Amino acid sequence: MKEIKLFKKYFSNVEYDAFWLFTNLIFVKYYFIDKINPNEERYWKKIINDAKNIEKLYYKCEKIDNILKKIFPFLRRYCWNIAIISYK
């Protein structure tokens, strides 16, 4: 949220969206179910390579993310990623 404040300091219009809240369960799956050590294989690379295999899980989690963020907007601050659009 510090970054959002910084952007608002220098730009007159700042919009943002946050994502990967509940979707982080994919990492939990990799660690506890698939037993993949994050020190041996980078999960973000695995997600890209595994896209077809985790597609259904991802979209279900993303749908939950969107519902939760709509009902509880304050949860956006706990998301893993943020996209900022700003202009003067």
C-alpha positions as CSV (number, residue, x, y, z in Angstrom):
1,M,0.0,0.0,0.0
2,K,3.0,2.3,0.4
3,E,3.6,2.0,-3.3
4,I,0.0,3.2,-4.0
5,K,0.5,6.2,-1.8
6,L,3.8,7.0,-3.6
7,F,2.1,6.8,-7.0
8,K,-0.7,9.1,-5.7
9,K,1.9,11.6,-4.7
10,Y,3.2,11.9,-8.2
11,F,0.2,11.1,-10.4
12,S,-3.2,12.7,-10.4
13,N,-5.1,9.5,-11.4
14,V,-4.1,6.2,-9.9
15,E,-6.1,3.0,-10.2
16,Y,-5.0,-0.5,-9.2
17,D,-6.1,-4.0,-8.9
18,A,-4.7,-6.7,-6.7
19,F,-4.7,-10.4,-7.4
20,W,-3.5,-13.7,-6.1
21,L,-5.1,-13.9,-2.7
22,F,-6.9,-17.3,-2.5
23,T,-5.1,-18.3,-5.7
24,N,-2.0,-18.8,-3.6
25,L,-3.5,-22.2,-2.7
26,I,-1.7,-23.4,-5.8
27,F,1.5,-22.9,-3.9
28,V,0.1,-24.8,-1.0
29,K,-0.8,-27.6,-3.4
30,Y,2.7,-27.8,-4.8
31,Y,4.2,-27.9,-1.3
32,F,1.9,-30.2,0.7
33,I,0.3,-32.4,-2.0
34,D,2.8,-32.6,-4.8
35,K,5.7,-32.4,-2.3
36,I,7.7,-30.0,-4.4
37,N,10.5,-28.2,-2.6
38,P,10.4,-24.5,-3.4
39,N,14.2,-24.3,-3.0
40,E,14.6,-26.8,-5.8
41,E,11.9,-25.7,-8.2
42,R,10.5,-22.2,-8.5
43,Y,6.7,-22.3,-8.2
44,W,6.1,-19.3,-10.6
45,K,8.0,-21.2,-13.3
46,K,6.0,-24.4,-12.5
47,I,2.8,-22.5,-12.8
48,I,3.8,-21.4,-16.3
49,N,4.9,-24.9,-17.3
50,D,1.9,-26.5,-15.6
51,A,-0.7,-24.1,-16.9
52,K,-2.9,-26.8,-18.5
53,N,-2.8,-29.1,-15.5
54,I,-3.8,-26.4,-13.0
55,E,-6.1,-24.4,-15.2
56,K,-9.4,-25.5,-13.5
57,L,-8.0,-25.0,-10.0
58,Y,-6.6,-21.6,-10.9
59,Y,-9.9,-20.3,-12.3
60,K,-11.9,-21.6,-9.3
61,C,-9.5,-19.8,-7.0
62,E,-9.5,-16.7,-9.1
63,K,-13.3,-16.6,-9.0
64,I,-13.2,-16.9,-5.2
65,D,-10.6,-14.1,-5.1
66,N,-12.9,-11.8,-7.2
67,I,-15.9,-12.5,-5.0
68,L,-13.9,-11.9,-1.8
69,K,-12.4,-8.7,-3.1
70,K,-15.8,-7.4,-4.1
71,I,-17.4,-8.2,-0.7
72,F,-14.4,-7.3,1.3
73,P,-12.3,-4.6,-0.6
74,F,-9.8,-4.3,2.3
75,L,-8.5,-7.8,1.3
76,R,-6.8,-6.4,-1.7
77,R,-4.0,-5.3,0.5
78,Y,-3.2,-9.0,1.3
79,C,-2.9,-10.1,-2.3
80,W,0.4,-11.2,-3.6
81,N,0.4,-9.1,-6.8
82,I,-0.8,-5.7,-7.7
83,A,-1.2,-3.9,-11.1
84,I,-1.1,-0.1,-11.1
85,I,-2.4,2.2,-13.8
86,S,-1.5,5.9,-13.4
87,Y,-1.3,9.0,-15.5
88,K,-1.0,12.7,-15.0
